[in-house]
């Protein structure tokens, strides 16, 4: 598959295909926070609205959906508000402690399952970013680069990222010195230097190599 352009606009191809198969409620699922050294991994699940005729919704903001990484922070916040207002949605996370216990792959899948289970309406089918599988027996399609190609996954990526970014800003107030509000827990140079200087905390993933290197120094939890 050709990598999507950074200005690519996600479409409804996957949703339309599942609708034709008789799956009325199709949820897009995506995660954020797989790579950071600190904080939770968070997943979002979104069922976008359809018109009365059963075709894609004509709500104007849906045309602005993109992979969350392609959007500015203000645009993500604005779109997240619209998604929460007009869609069926849920967000769920998995703590760093659980990441360490079951590994990041299994934690990612657990976050996705929790998000799907938390939806106010049970979906008939799922569209998932990447090559992941969500347990629970629902029909599902996995799409590589799905957050850039599929509107439902793009919406899920936005609400998940907005939720996790807010969590990391809150954690920055509890654990100052690591720059979490800025680096969101990723392994930036400043974050790694802070780990070496201050040690790790209860929100760091000890199973990740840069944190293990700081295990000898435990910061205030």
Secondary structure as GFF3:
##gff-version 3
##sequence-region A 1 221
A	DSSP	alpha_helix	13	20	.	.	.	ID=ss1
A	DSSP	beta_strand	26	32	.	.	.	ID=ss2
A	DSSP	beta_strand	41	47	.	.	.	ID=ss3
A	DSSP	three_ten_helix	60	64	.	.	.	ID=ss4
A	DSSP	three_ten_helix	68	70	.	.	.	ID=ss5
A	DSSP	alpha_helix	73	86	.	.	.	ID=ss6
A	DSSP	beta_strand	88	94	.	.	.	ID=ss7
A	DSSP	alpha_helix	96	102	.	.	.	ID=ss8
A	DSSP	alpha_helix	104	118	.	.	.	ID=ss9
A	DSSP	beta_strand	125	129	.	.	.	ID=ss10
A	DSSP	beta_strand	139	143	.	.	.	ID=ss11
A	DSSP	alpha_helix	146	149	.	.	.	ID=ss12
A	DSSP	alpha_helix	151	174	.	.	.	ID=ss13
A	DSSP	alpha_helix	180	183	.	.	.	ID=ss14
A	DSSP	alpha_helix	189	198	.	.	.	ID=ss15
A	DSSP	alpha_helix	209	212	.	.	.	ID=ss16
###
